[in-house]
């Protein structure tokens, strides 16, 4: 059975994709803060069965926001 490419990523997928230098996933509190503080810069999620899902290409926007947030906190 051929594998299909993922088209949507969940909250947990975003947490794992934005892991720190030690490979630990981003905490739920930090990701919630990024979603709140940078809401205008991040794409709106689709709500499917109560879960927030983003397009896989939206991960770049999350990485950019995470990078800028880390610089701001220094």
DAVEN-V609259 format. One record per residue. N is the residue number from 1. RES is the residue in one letter. PHI is phi in radians with two decimals (NA if undefined). D_FIRST is the distance of its C-alpha to the first C-alpha in Angstrom with 1 decimal. Layout:
n	res	phi	d_first
N	RES	PHI	D_FIRST
N	RES	PHI	D_FIRST
This chain:
n	res	phi	d_first
1	X	NA	0.0
2	X	-1.24	3.8
3	X	-1.38	6.5
4	X	-1.81	9.3
5	X	-1.26	12.8
6	X	-1.28	15.1
7	X	-1.87	17.9
8	X	-2.28	20.2
9	X	-2.14	21.6
10	X	-1.64	23.6
11	X	-0.98	27.0
12	X	-1.12	25.7
13	X	-1.11	23.4
14	X	-1.13	26.6
15	X	-1.01	28.5
16	X	-1.19	26.2
17	X	-1.18	26.1
18	X	-1.77	29.9
19	X	-1.09	30.5
20	X	-1.38	33.9
21	X	-1.14	34.8
22	X	-1.61	34.4
23	X	1.52	30.8
24	X	-1.42	31.8
25	X	-1.06	30.2
26	X	-1.07	32.6
27	X	-1.27	34.5
28	X	-1.06	34.1
29	X	-1.11	37.8
30	X	-1.17	37.5
31	X	-1.13	34.6
32	X	-1.06	36.5
33	X	-1.13	39.5
34	X	-1.07	37.7
35	X	-1.10	36.4
36	X	-1.35	40.0
37	X	-1.29	41.9
38	X	-2.03	39.8
39	X	-0.99	38.7
40	X	-1.29	40.0
41	X	-1.67	38.1
42	X	-1.75	34.7
43	X	-1.18	32.5
44	X	-1.23	32.5
45	X	-1.43	29.5
46	X	-1.51	27.8
47	X	-1.85	28.4
48	X	-2.22	25.6
49	X	1.02	26.4
50	X	1.49	29.1
51	X	-1.78	27.0
52	X	-1.49	27.8
53	X	-2.25	24.9
54	X	-2.05	25.5
55	X	-1.19	23.7
56	X	-1.07	22.2
57	X	-1.24	24.9
58	X	-1.28	27.5
59	X	-1.06	27.1
60	X	-1.06	29.6
61	X	-1.14	32.2
62	X	-1.12	31.8
63	X	-1.11	32.2
64	X	-1.12	35.3
65	X	-1.11	36.9
66	X	-1.08	36.3
67	X	-1.08	37.9
68	X	-1.14	40.9
69	X	-1.14	41.3
70	X	-1.13	41.4
71	X	-1.12	44.1
72	X	-1.12	46.0
73	X	-1.41	46.2
74	X	-1.25	47.6
